Amino acid sequence: MTVLERQINGEKQKSANQNKETKYAKCAVRTKRIKRDKRLRVPVLPEEEMMIKTKASEAGLTIAEYLRNLGLGYTVPSVIDNQQVDTLLKINADLGRLGGLIKLWLTNDRRTKYIGKSQLHMTLDTIRETQSAMLSEIIKLRK
């Protein structure tokens, strides 16, 4: 068996093990794993099925994990919320960089003596645009 064949077999084995792990749960009391072998049947309408599948994918979970978490009263984290938070963090970082640039300009540093008022006003306009972009992302997040 070549090295490449061993690597491919190892990757197949890893993915098979990962698939097996999803059917097992760690027991809170012990470190032993318990196999999830009971099934619940829930009749739903086609529209409800699509909504459940959509919400599960938005949360980055399988349908079974999503429904299990809801049924057990756990909060289901949304991937979309995390993406929006990342967007807001990037916008906030842009504002911080622009604020630092203005602070540098206002400190009579010899490196910035050739920066004129027009450049300062353009930077302030950029800050206003960035603030409005951040506000629109916050409004989206609230909906």
N, CA, C and O atoms as a GROMACS GRO file, in nm:
protein
  572
    1MET      N    1   0.085  -0.117   0.000
    1MET     CA    2   0.000   0.000   0.000
    1MET      C    3   0.090   0.124   0.000
    1MET      O    4   0.181   0.136   0.082
    2THR      N    5   0.064   0.216  -0.093
    2THR     CA    6   0.146   0.335  -0.102
    2THR      C    7   0.105   0.437   0.004
    2THR      O    8   0.002   0.423   0.071
    3VAL      N    9   0.189   0.538   0.018
    3VAL     CA   10   0.162   0.643   0.117
    3VAL      C   11   0.032   0.715   0.082
    3VAL      O   12  -0.049   0.745   0.170
    4LEU      N   13   0.012   0.741  -0.047
    4LEU     CA   14  -0.109   0.810  -0.091
    4LEU      C   15  -0.234   0.728  -0.058
    4LEU      O   16  -0.334   0.782  -0.011
    5GLU      N   17  -0.228   0.596  -0.084
    5GLU     CA   18  -0.342   0.510  -0.052
    5GLU      C   19  -0.371   0.508   0.097
    5GLU      O   20  -0.487   0.508   0.139
    6ARG      N   21  -0.264   0.507   0.180
    6ARG     CA   22  -0.283   0.510   0.324
    6ARG      C   23  -0.347   0.641   0.369
    6ARG      O   24  -0.432   0.642   0.458
    7GLN      N   25  -0.305   0.754   0.306
    7GLN     CA   26  -0.364   0.883   0.342
    7GLN      C   27  -0.512   0.887   0.305
    7GLN      O   28  -0.595   0.935   0.382
    8ILE      N   29  -0.544   0.835   0.186
    8ILE     CA   30  -0.684   0.835   0.142
    8ILE      C   31  -0.767   0.747   0.234
    8ILE      O   32  -0.877   0.786   0.274
    9ASN      N   33  -0.716   0.629   0.268
    9ASN     CA   34  -0.788   0.540   0.360
    9ASN      C   35  -0.803   0.603   0.498
    9ASN      O   36  -0.907   0.587   0.562
   10GLY      N   37  -0.700   0.673   0.544
   10GLY     CA   38  -0.706   0.740   0.673
   10GLY      C   39  -0.812   0.848   0.674
   10GLY      O   40  -0.886   0.863   0.772
   11GLU      N   41  -0.822   0.926   0.562
   11GLU     CA   42  -0.923   1.031   0.554
   11GLU      C   43  -1.063   0.971   0.550
   11GLU      O   44  -1.156   1.023   0.611
   12LYS      N   45  -1.078   0.859   0.477
   12LYS     CA   46  -1.208   0.792   0.473
   12LYS      C   47  -1.247   0.744   0.612
   12LYS      O   48  -1.363   0.755   0.654
   13GLN      N   49  -1.149   0.690   0.684
   13GLN     CA   50  -1.176   0.640   0.819
   13GLN      C   51  -1.216   0.754   0.912
   13GLN      O   52  -1.306   0.740   0.994
   14LYS      N   53  -1.145   0.869   0.899
   14LYS     CA   54  -1.178   0.985   0.982
   14LYS      C   55  -1.321   1.031   0.957
   14LYS      O   56  -1.396   1.058   1.051
   15SER      N   57  -1.359   1.041   0.828
   15SER     CA   58  -1.495   1.088   0.798
   15SER      C   59  -1.598   0.987   0.845
   15SER      O   60  -1.707   1.026   0.888
   16ALA      N   61  -1.566   0.858   0.837
   16ALA     CA   62  -1.659   0.757   0.887
   16ALA      C   63  -1.673   0.768   1.039
   16ALA      O   64  -1.783   0.756   1.093
   17ASN      N   65  -1.561   0.792   1.107
   17ASN     CA   66  -1.567   0.810   1.253
   17ASN      C   67  -1.646   0.934   1.291
   17ASN      O   68  -1.722   0.932   1.388
   18GLN      N   69  -1.630   1.043   1.214
   18GLN     CA   70  -1.705   1.165   1.242
   18GLN      C   71  -1.854   1.142   1.224
   18GLN      O   72  -1.935   1.191   1.302
   19ASN      N   73  -1.891   1.066   1.120
   19ASN     CA   74  -2.032   1.035   1.099
   19ASN      C   75  -2.088   0.952   1.213
   19ASN      O   76  -2.202   0.972   1.254
   20LYS      N   77  -2.007   0.859   1.267
   20LYS     CA   78  -2.052   0.778   1.379
   20LYS      C   79  -2.069   0.864   1.504
   20LYS      O   80  -2.161   0.842   1.583
   21GLU      N   81  -1.981   0.964   1.522
   21GLU     CA   82  -1.985   1.048   1.642
   21GLU      C   83  -2.112   1.131   1.650
   21GLU      O   84  -2.156   1.166   1.760
   22THR      N   85  -2.172   1.163   1.536
   22THR     CA   86  -2.294   1.243   1.541
   22THR      C   87  -2.410   1.164   1.599
   22THR      O   88  -2.505   1.222   1.650
   23LYS      N   89  -2.403   1.031   1.592
   23LYS     CA   90  -2.510   0.949   1.648
   23LYS      C   91  -2.488   0.920   1.795
   23LYS      O   92  -2.572   0.856   1.858
   24TYR      N   93  -2.377   0.964   1.849
   24TYR     CA   94  -2.346   0.938   1.989
   24TYR      C   95  -2.343   1.070   2.065
   24TYR      O   96  -2.310   1.174   2.008
   25ALA      N   97  -2.378   1.065   2.190
   25ALA     CA   98  -2.374   1.184   2.275
   25ALA      C   99  -2.290   1.152   2.397
   25ALA      O  100  -2.292   1.040   2.448
   26LYS      N  101  -2.217   1.251   2.445
   26LYS     CA  102  -2.142   1.232   2.569
   26LYS      C  103  -2.238   1.240   2.685
   26LYS      O  104  -2.317   1.334   2.695
   27CYS      N  105  -2.232   1.145   2.770
   27CYS     CA  106  -2.315   1.145   2.889
   27CYS      C  107  -2.259   1.249   2.985
   27CYS      O  108  -2.138   1.254   3.007
   28ALA      N  109  -2.346   1.332   3.042
   28ALA     CA  110  -2.300   1.438   3.132
   28ALA      C  111  -2.240   1.381   3.259
   28ALA      O  112  -2.149   1.442   3.316
   29VAL      N  113  -2.289   1.267   3.304
   29VAL     CA  114  -2.243   1.210   3.429
   29VAL      C  115  -2.112   1.133   3.409
   29VAL      O  116  -2.022   1.139   3.493
   30ARG      N  117  -2.103   1.063   3.299
   30ARG     CA  118  -1.984   0.981   3.271
   30ARG      C  119  -1.917   1.028   3.144
   30ARG      O  120  -1.973   1.109   3.070
   31THR      N  121  -1.799   0.977   3.119
   31THR     CA  122  -1.731   1.012   2.996
   31THR      C  123  -1.763   0.913   2.886
   31THR      O  124  -1.712   0.927   2.774
   32LYS      N  125  -1.846   0.815   2.912
   32LYS     CA  126  -1.882   0.716   2.812
   32LYS      C  127  -1.982   0.777   2.715
   32LYS      O  128  -2.059   0.866   2.751
   33ARG      N  129  -1.981   0.729   2.594
   33ARG     CA  130  -2.072   0.779   2.492
   33ARG      C  131  -2.198   0.694   2.488
   33ARG      O  132  -2.195   0.573   2.506
   34ILE      N  133  -2.309   0.762   2.463
   34ILE     CA  134  -2.437   0.695   2.455
   34ILE      C  135  -2.488   0.710   2.312
   34ILE      O  136  -2.489   0.821   2.258
   35LYS      N  137  -2.528   0.600   2.252
   35LYS     CA  138  -2.577   0.604   2.116
   35LYS      C  139  -2.719   0.658   2.113
   35LYS      O  140  -2.804   0.615   2.191
   36ARG      N  141  -2.744   0.751   2.023
   36ARG     CA  142  -2.879   0.803   2.003
   36ARG      C  143  -2.948   0.711   1.902
   36ARG      O  144  -2.923   0.721   1.782
   37ASP      N  145  -3.033   0.624   1.951
   37ASP     CA  146  -3.098   0.530   1.861
   37ASP      C  147  -3.250   0.544   1.858
   37ASP      O  148  -3.316   0.471   1.785
   38LYS      N  149  -3.305   0.636   1.933
   38LYS     CA  150  -3.449   0.659   1.933
   38LYS      C  151  -3.482   0.767   1.830
   38LYS      O  152  -3.410   0.865   1.816
   39ARG      N  153  -3.591   0.748   1.761
   39ARG     CA  154  -3.635   0.843   1.659
   39ARG      C  155  -3.771   0.897   1.699
   39ARG      O  156  -3.855   0.825   1.752
   40LEU      N  157  -3.792   1.025   1.672
   40LEU     CA  158  -3.921   1.088   1.693
   40LEU      C  159  -3.975   1.127   1.556
   40LEU      O  160  -3.902   1.179   1.473
   41ARG      N  161  -4.099   1.104   1.534
   41ARG     CA  162  -4.163   1.139   1.407
   41ARG      C  163  -4.252   1.259   1.432
   41ARG      O  164  -4.339   1.256   1.520
   42VAL      N  165  -4.232   1.365   1.355
   42VAL     CA  166  -4.311   1.487   1.372
   42VAL      C  167  -4.373   1.522   1.237
   42VAL      O  168  -4.301   1.559   1.144
   43PRO      N  169  -4.504   1.510   1.224
   43PRO     CA  170  -4.566   1.547   1.097
   43PRO      C  171  -4.566   1.699   1.079
   43PRO      O  172  -4.602   1.773   1.171
   44VAL      N  173  -4.528   1.743   0.962
   44VAL     CA  174  -4.524   1.887   0.931
   44VAL      C  175  -4.579   1.910   0.791
   44VAL      O  176  -4.585   1.819   0.709
   45LEU      N  177  -4.618   2.033   0.766
   45LEU     CA  178  -4.660   2.074   0.632
   45LEU      C  179  -4.536   2.099   0.547
   45LEU      O  180  -4.428   2.122   0.601
   46PRO      N  181  -4.549   2.096   0.414
   46PRO     CA  182  -4.432   2.123   0.328
   46PRO      C  183  -4.368   2.259   0.356
   46PRO      O  184  -4.246   2.273   0.352
   47GLU      N  185  -4.452   2.360   0.384
   47GLU     CA  186  -4.398   2.494   0.413
   47GLU      C  187  -4.318   2.493   0.543
   47GLU      O  188  -4.213   2.556   0.554
   48GLU      N  189  -4.371   2.420   0.642
   48GLU     CA  190  -4.301   2.410   0.770
   48GLU      C  191  -4.168   2.336   0.754
   48GLU      O  192  -4.068   2.372   0.815
   49GLU      N  193  -4.170   2.233   0.671
   49GLU     CA  194  -4.046   2.158   0.646
   49GLU      C  195  -3.940   2.249   0.587
   49GLU      O  196  -3.824   2.245   0.629
   50MET      N  197  -3.978   2.330   0.489
   50MET     CA  198  -3.882   2.422   0.426
   50MET      C  199  -3.830   2.525   0.527
   50MET      O  200  -3.712   2.558   0.527
   51MET      N  201  -3.919   2.576   0.613
   51MET     CA  202  -3.877   2.674   0.713
   51MET      C  203  -3.779   2.611   0.812
   51MET      O  204  -3.679   2.673   0.849
   52ILE      N  205  -3.808   2.489   0.856
   52ILE     CA  206  -3.720   2.421   0.952
   52ILE      C  207  -3.584   2.395   0.889
   52ILE      O  208  -3.481   2.418   0.952
   53LYS      N  209  -3.583   2.349   0.763
   53LYS     CA  210  -3.456   2.323   0.694
   53LYS      C  211  -3.377   2.452   0.677
   53LYS      O  212  -3.255   2.453   0.694
   54THR      N  213  -3.446   2.560   0.643
   54THR     CA  214  -3.378   2.689   0.624
   54THR      C  215  -3.317   2.738   0.755
   54THR      O  216  -3.202   2.781   0.759
   55LYS      N  217  -3.395   2.730   0.862
   55LYS     CA  218  -3.345   2.778   0.991
   55LYS      C  219  -3.231   2.692   1.042
   55LYS      O  220  -3.137   2.743   1.104
   56ALA      N  221  -3.237   2.562   1.017
   56ALA     CA  222  -3.128   2.474   1.058
   56ALA      C  223  -3.001   2.508   0.982
   56ALA      O  224  -2.893   2.511   1.042
   57SER      N  225  -3.011   2.532   0.852
   57SER     CA  226  -2.891   2.567   0.775
   57SER      C  227  -2.838   2.704   0.816
   57SER      O  228  -2.717   2.726   0.817
   58GLU      N  229  -2.928   2.799   0.849
   58GLU     CA  230  -2.884   2.930   0.897
   58GLU      C  231  -2.807   2.918   1.028
   58GLU      O  232  -2.714   2.994   1.054
   59ALA      N  233  -2.846   2.821   1.109
   59ALA     CA  234  -2.778   2.799   1.237
   59ALA      C  235  -2.653   2.715   1.220
   59ALA      O  236  -2.575   2.701   1.314
   60GLY      N  237  -2.632   2.660   1.101
   60GLY     CA  238  -2.514   2.577   1.077
   60GLY      C  239  -2.526   2.440   1.141
   60GLY      O  240  -2.424   2.378   1.175
   61LEU      N  241  -2.649   2.392   1.160
   61LEU     CA  242  -2.673   2.263   1.223
   61LEU      C  243  -2.749   2.171   1.129
   61LEU      O  244  -2.812   2.216   1.034
   62THR      N  245  -2.742   2.042   1.159
   62THR     CA  246  -2.828   1.949   1.086
   62THR      C  247  -2.970   1.969   1.138
   62THR      O  248  -2.991   2.031   1.242
   63ILE      N  249  -3.066   1.915   1.065
   63ILE     CA  250  -3.205   1.929   1.107
   63ILE      C  251  -3.226   1.862   1.241
   63ILE      O  252  -3.296   1.915   1.328
   64ALA      N  253  -3.167   1.743   1.260
   64ALA     CA  254  -3.182   1.671   1.386
   64ALA      C  255  -3.123   1.750   1.503
   64ALA      O  256  -3.186   1.761   1.608
   65GLU      N  257  -3.002   1.805   1.485
   65GLU     CA  258  -2.940   1.884   1.592
   65GLU      C  259  -3.023   2.007   1.624
   65GLU      O  260  -3.042   2.043   1.740
   66TYR      N  261  -3.073   2.072   1.518
   66TYR     CA  262  -3.153   2.192   1.537
   66TYR      C  263  -3.279   2.162   1.618
   66TYR      O  264  -3.309   2.230   1.716
   67LEU      N  265  -3.354   2.059   1.575
   67LEU     CA  266  -3.478   2.024   1.645
   67LEU      C  267  -3.450   1.973   1.786
   67LEU      O  268  -3.527   2.001   1.878
   68ARG      N  269  -3.342   1.899   1.803
   68ARG     CA  270  -3.306   1.850   1.937
   68ARG      C  271  -3.277   1.967   2.030
   68ARG      O  272  -3.324   1.969   2.143
   69ASN      N  273  -3.200   2.063   1.983
   69ASN     CA  274  -3.167   2.180   2.065
   69ASN      C  275  -3.292   2.259   2.101
   69ASN      O  276  -3.308   2.302   2.216
   70LEU      N  277  -3.382   2.278   2.004
   70LEU     CA  278  -3.506   2.350   2.034
   70LEU      C  279  -3.591   2.272   2.133
   70LEU      O  280  -3.647   2.330   2.227
   71GLY      N  281  -3.601   2.142   2.113
   71GLY     CA  282  -3.684   2.060   2.200
   71GLY      C  283  -3.633   2.054   2.343
   71GLY      O  284  -3.710   2.040   2.437
   72LEU      N  285  -3.500   2.064   2.358
   72LEU     CA  286  -3.442   2.059   2.492
   72LEU      C  287  -3.429   2.197   2.555
   72LEU      O  288  -3.379   2.211   2.667
   73GLY      N  289  -3.475   2.299   2.484
   73GLY     CA  290  -3.476   2.434   2.542
   73GLY      C  291  -3.345   2.509   2.529
   73GLY      O  292  -3.327   2.612   2.594
   74TYR      N  293  -3.253   2.460   2.446
   74TYR     CA  294  -3.127   2.531   2.427
   74TYR      C  295  -3.146   2.643   2.325
   74TYR      O  296  -3.231   2.632   2.236
   75THR      N  297  -3.068   2.749   2.338
   75THR     CA  298  -3.072   2.854   2.237
   75THR      C  299  -2.994   2.806   2.116
   75THR      O  300  -2.889   2.743   2.129
   76VAL      N  301  -3.045   2.837   2.001
   76VAL     CA  302  -2.982   2.794   1.877
   76VAL      C  303  -2.907   2.914   1.820
   76VAL      O  304  -2.970   3.012   1.780
   77PRO      N  305  -2.775   2.906   1.815
   77PRO     CA  306  -2.699   3.020   1.761
   77PRO      C  307  -2.719   3.027   1.610
   77PRO      O  308  -2.729   2.924   1.542
   78SER      N  309  -2.726   3.146   1.559
   78SER     CA  310  -2.745   3.165   1.416
   78SER      C  311  -2.613   3.206   1.353
   78SER      O  312  -2.543   3.294   1.403
   79VAL      N  313  -2.580   3.141   1.243
   79VAL     CA  314  -2.459   3.176   1.168
   79VAL      C  315  -2.474   3.315   1.110
   79VAL      O  316  -2.377   3.390   1.101
   80ILE      N  317  -2.595   3.349   1.070
   80ILE     CA  318  -2.619   3.481   1.011
   80ILE      C  319  -2.590   3.591   1.112
   80ILE      O  320  -2.529   3.692   1.078
   81ASP      N  321  -2.631   3.572   1.236
   81ASP     CA  322  -2.600   3.670   1.339
   81ASP      C  323  -2.449   3.687   1.354
   81ASP      O  324  -2.400   3.799   1.367
   82ASN      N  325  -2.377   3.577   1.352
   82ASN     CA  326  -2.231   3.584   1.362
   82ASN      C  327  -2.171   3.657   1.243
   82ASN      O  328  -2.075   3.732   1.259
   83GLN      N  329  -2.226   3.636   1.124
   83GLN     CA  330  -2.176   3.706   1.006
   83GLN      C  331  -2.203   3.856   1.018
   83GLN      O  332  -2.118   3.937   0.981
   84GLN      N  333  -2.318   3.894   1.069
   84GLN     CA  334  -2.349   4.035   1.084
   84GLN      C  335  -2.260   4.098   1.190
   84GLN      O  336  -2.217   4.213   1.175
   85VAL      N  337  -2.232   4.027   1.297
   85VAL     CA  338  -2.143   4.079   1.400
   85VAL      C  339  -2.003   4.099   1.341
   85VAL      O  340  -1.938   4.199   1.369
   86ASP      N  341  -1.957   4.003   1.258
   86ASP     CA  342  -1.826   4.018   1.193
   86ASP      C  343  -1.824   4.141   1.104
   86ASP      O  344  -1.725   4.214   1.101
   87THR      N  345  -1.934   4.165   1.031
   87THR     CA  346  -1.943   4.284   0.945
   87THR      C  347  -1.934   4.410   1.029
   87THR      O  348  -1.862   4.504   0.993
   88LEU      N  349  -2.006   4.413   1.141
   88LEU     CA  350  -2.001   4.530   1.228
   88LEU      C  351  -1.862   4.550   1.287
   88LEU      O  352  -1.816   4.664   1.300
   89LEU      N  353  -1.794   4.441   1.321
   89LEU     CA  354  -1.658   4.453   1.374
   89LEU      C  355  -1.562   4.511   1.271
   89LEU      O  356  -1.474   4.590   1.304
   90LYS      N  357  -1.580   4.471   1.145
   90LYS     CA  358  -1.494   4.525   1.038
   90LYS      C  359  -1.519   4.674   1.019
   90LYS      O  360  -1.426   4.753   1.003
   91ILE      N  361  -1.646   4.712   1.022
   91ILE     CA  362  -1.679   4.855   1.008
   91ILE      C  363  -1.622   4.933   1.126
   91ILE      O  364  -1.569   5.043   1.108
   92ASN      N  365  -1.633   4.878   1.246
   92ASN     CA  366  -1.579   4.944   1.365
   92ASN      C  367  -1.427   4.960   1.355
   92ASN      O  368  -1.372   5.062   1.395
   93ALA      N  369  -1.361   4.858   1.301
   93ALA     CA  370  -1.215   4.867   1.283
   93ALA      C  371  -1.180   4.978   1.184
   93ALA      O  372  -1.083   5.051   1.204
   94ASP      N  373  -1.260   4.992   1.077
   94ASP     CA  374  -1.237   5.100   0.981
   94ASP      C  375  -1.251   5.236   1.048
   94ASP      O  376  -1.171   5.327   1.025
   95LEU      N  377  -1.353   5.249   1.132
   95LEU     CA  378  -1.371   5.376   1.204
   95LEU      C  379  -1.253   5.404   1.296
   95LEU      O  380  -1.208   5.518   1.307
   96GLY      N  381  -1.202   5.302   1.362
   96GLY     CA  382  -1.087   5.320   1.449
   96GLY      C  383  -0.963   5.365   1.373
   96GLY      O  384  -0.890   5.453   1.419
   97ARG      N  385  -0.941   5.305   1.256
   97ARG     CA  386  -0.825   5.346   1.174
   97ARG      C  387  -0.839   5.490   1.128
   97ARG      O  388  -0.743   5.566   1.131
   98LEU      N  389  -0.960   5.528   1.084
   98LEU     CA  390  -0.981   5.665   1.039
   98LEU      C  391  -0.966   5.764   1.155
   98LEU      O  392  -0.910   5.872   1.137
   99GLY      N  393  -1.014   5.727   1.271
   99GLY     CA  394  -0.998   5.814   1.388
   99GLY      C  395  -0.851   5.832   1.424
   99GLY      O  396  -0.808   5.942   1.459
  100GLY      N  397  -0.774   5.724   1.416
  100GLY     CA  398  -0.630   5.733   1.442
  100GLY      C  399  -0.560   5.822   1.342
  100GLY      O  400  -0.468   5.896   1.377
  101LEU      N  401  -0.603   5.815   1.217
  101LEU     CA  402  -0.545   5.900   1.114
  101LEU      C  403  -0.572   6.048   1.141
  101LEU      O  404  -0.484   6.132   1.127
  102ILE      N  405  -0.694   6.079   1.179
  102ILE     CA  406  -0.728   6.219   1.211
  102ILE      C  407  -0.649   6.266   1.332
  102ILE      O  408  -0.601   6.379   1.336
  103LYS      N  409  -0.635   6.180   1.431
  103LYS     CA  410  -0.558   6.216   1.550
  103LYS      C  411  -0.413   6.249   1.513
  103LYS      O  412  -0.355   6.344   1.564
  104LEU      N  413  -0.357   6.168   1.423
  104LEU     CA  414  -0.220   6.193   1.377
  104LEU      C  415  -0.210   6.327   1.306
  104LEU      O  416  -0.114   6.401   1.325
  105TRP      N  417  -0.310   6.358   1.223
  105TRP     CA  418  -0.309   6.484   1.150
  105TRP      C  419  -0.320   6.604   1.243
  105TRP      O  420  -0.262   6.710   1.215
  106LEU      N  421  -0.391   6.589   1.350
  106LEU     CA  422  -0.412   6.703   1.440
  106LEU      C  423  -0.297   6.725   1.537
  106LEU      O  424  -0.300   6.822   1.613
  107THR      N  425  -0.197   6.639   1.537
  107THR     CA  426  -0.086   6.650   1.632
  107THR      C  427   0.036   6.715   1.571
  107THR      O  428   0.147   6.679   1.612
  108ASN      N  429   0.029   6.802   1.483
  108ASN     CA  430   0.145   6.876   1.430
  108ASN      C  431   0.267   6.787   1.407
  108ASN      O  432   0.380   6.830   1.430
  109ASP      N  433   0.245   6.667   1.362
  109ASP     CA  434   0.355   6.575   1.329
  109ASP      C  435   0.417   6.621   1.197
  109ASP      O  436   0.345   6.661   1.106
  110ARG      N  437   0.550   6.614   1.187
  110ARG     CA  438   0.616   6.661   1.064
  110ARG      C  439   0.578   6.576   0.944
  110ARG      O  440   0.586   6.623   0.830
  111ARG      N  441   0.537   6.450   0.966
  111ARG     CA  442   0.498   6.363   0.855
  111ARG      C  443   0.366   6.407   0.792
  111ARG      O  444   0.337   6.370   0.679
  112THR      N  445   0.288   6.483   0.864
  112THR     CA  446   0.155   6.520   0.815
  112THR      C  447   0.143   6.669   0.783
  112THR      O  448   0.032   6.720   0.767
  113LYS      N  449   0.254   6.738   0.773
  113LYS     CA  450   0.244   6.883   0.751
  113LYS      C  451   0.195   6.918   0.610
  113LYS      O  452   0.153   7.031   0.587
  114TYR      N  453   0.200   6.823   0.517
  114TYR     CA  454   0.155   6.850   0.381
  114TYR      C  455   0.008   6.810   0.358
  114TYR      O  456  -0.043   6.821   0.246
  115ILE      N  457  -0.058   6.763   0.462
  115ILE     CA  458  -0.199   6.725   0.450
  115ILE      C  459  -0.284   6.851   0.464
  115ILE      O  460  -0.270   6.925   0.562
  116GLY      N  461  -0.370   6.874   0.368
  116GLY     CA  462  -0.452   6.996   0.370
  116GLY      C  463  -0.590   6.972   0.428
  116GLY      O  464  -0.627   6.861   0.466
  117LYS      N  465  -0.666   7.082   0.432
  117LYS     CA  466  -0.802   7.074   0.485
  117LYS      C  467  -0.889   6.984   0.400
  117LYS      O  468  -0.975   6.913   0.453
  118SER      N  469  -0.868   6.988   0.269
  118SER     CA  470  -0.954   6.908   0.181
  118SER      C  471  -0.939   6.758   0.213
  118SER      O  472  -1.038   6.684   0.214
  119GLN      N  473  -0.816   6.714   0.238
  119GLN     CA  474  -0.794   6.574   0.273
  119GLN      C  475  -0.861   6.539   0.406
  119GLN      O  476  -0.919   6.431   0.421
  120LEU      N  477  -0.854   6.630   0.501
  120LEU     CA  478  -0.918   6.610   0.631
  120LEU      C  479  -1.070   6.600   0.615
  120LEU      O  480  -1.133   6.515   0.678
  121HIS      N  481  -1.128   6.685   0.532
  121HIS     CA  482  -1.272   6.681   0.509
  121HIS      C  483  -1.313   6.553   0.435
  121HIS      O  484  -1.418   6.496   0.463
  122MET      N  485  -1.230   6.508   0.342
  122MET     CA  486  -1.260   6.383   0.273
  122MET      C  487  -1.259   6.266   0.372
  122MET      O  488  -1.344   6.176   0.363
  123THR      N  489  -1.166   6.267   0.464
  123THR     CA  490  -1.160   6.161   0.564
  123THR      C  491  -1.281   6.165   0.656
  123THR      O  492  -1.337   6.061   0.691
  124LEU      N  493  -1.322   6.286   0.695
  124LEU     CA  494  -1.442   6.300   0.778
  124LEU      C  495  -1.566   6.250   0.703
  124LEU      O  496  -1.655   6.189   0.763
  125ASP      N  497  -1.573   6.277   0.573
  125ASP     CA  498  -1.685   6.226   0.493
  125ASP      C  499  -1.683   6.073   0.489
  125ASP      O  500  -1.788   6.009   0.495
  126THR      N  501  -1.564   6.016   0.480
  126THR     CA  502  -1.552   5.870   0.481
  126THR      C  503  -1.601   5.812   0.614
  126THR      O  504  -1.666   5.708   0.618
  127ILE      N  505  -1.568   5.882   0.721
  127ILE     CA  506  -1.615   5.838   0.854
  127ILE      C  507  -1.768   5.843   0.860
  127ILE      O  508  -1.830   5.750   0.912
  128ARG      N  509  -1.828   5.949   0.808
  128ARG     CA  510  -1.974   5.958   0.808
  128ARG      C  511  -2.036   5.846   0.726
  128ARG      O  512  -2.137   5.788   0.767
  129GLU      N  513  -1.977   5.816   0.610
  129GLU     CA  514  -2.029   5.706   0.528
  129GLU      C  515  -2.017   5.572   0.601
  129GLU      O  516  -2.107   5.489   0.596
  130THR      N  517  -1.905   5.554   0.668
  130THR     CA  518  -1.884   5.429   0.742
  130THR      C  519  -1.983   5.417   0.857
  130THR      O  520  -2.033   5.309   0.886
  131GLN      N  521  -2.010   5.529   0.923
  131GLN     CA  522  -2.108   5.528   1.031
  131GLN      C  523  -2.247   5.494   0.979
  131GLN      O  524  -2.321   5.420   1.044
  132SER      N  525  -2.283   5.546   0.864
  132SER     CA  526  -2.415   5.515   0.808
  132SER      C  527  -2.421   5.368   0.764
  132SER      O  528  -2.526   5.305   0.776
  133ALA      N  529  -2.311   5.313   0.714
  133ALA     CA  530  -2.308   5.171   0.679
  133ALA      C  531  -2.324   5.085   0.804
  133ALA      O  532  -2.394   4.984   0.802
  134MET      N  533  -2.260   5.127   0.912
  134MET     CA  534  -2.272   5.054   1.038
  134MET      C  535  -2.415   5.062   1.090
  134MET      O  536  -2.468   4.962   1.140
  135LEU      N  537  -2.478   5.178   1.080
  135LEU     CA  538  -2.616   5.194   1.125
  135LEU      C  539  -2.710   5.103   1.044
  135LEU      O  540  -2.800   5.041   1.100
  136SER      N  541  -2.689   5.097   0.913
  136SER     CA  542  -2.776   5.011   0.832
  136SER      C  543  -2.756   4.864   0.868
  136SER      O  544  -2.853   4.788   0.865
  137GLU      N  545  -2.634   4.821   0.901
  137GLU     CA  546  -2.610   4.683   0.944
  137GLU      C  547  -2.678   4.655   1.078
  137GLU      O  548  -2.731   4.546   1.100
  138ILE      N  549  -2.676   4.752   1.167
  138ILE     CA  550  -2.743   4.735   1.297
  138ILE      C  551  -2.893   4.723   1.277
  138ILE      O  552  -2.958   4.642   1.343
  139ILE      N  553  -2.949   4.802   1.187
  139ILE     CA  554  -3.092   4.794   1.159
  139ILE      C  555  -3.127   4.656   1.102
  139ILE      O  556  -3.230   4.599   1.139
  140LYS      N  557  -3.043   4.604   1.013
  140LYS     CA  558  -3.065   4.469   0.959
  140LYS      C  559  -3.060   4.365   1.070
  140LYS      O  560  -3.138   4.270   1.070
  141LEU      N  561  -2.969   4.384   1.162
  141LEU     CA  562  -2.952   4.288   1.272
  141LEU      C  563  -3.074   4.286   1.363
  141LEU      O  564  -3.110   4.181   1.417
  142ARG      N  565  -3.137   4.400   1.381
  142ARG     CA  566  -3.256   4.408   1.468
  142ARG      C  567  -3.377   4.341   1.407
  142ARG      O  568  -3.466   4.296   1.480
  143LYS      N  569  -3.383   4.332   1.273
  143LYS     CA  570  -3.501   4.274   1.207
  143LYS      C  571  -3.505   4.126   1.219
  143LYS      O  572  -3.597   4.062   1.169
   0.00000   0.00000   0.00000
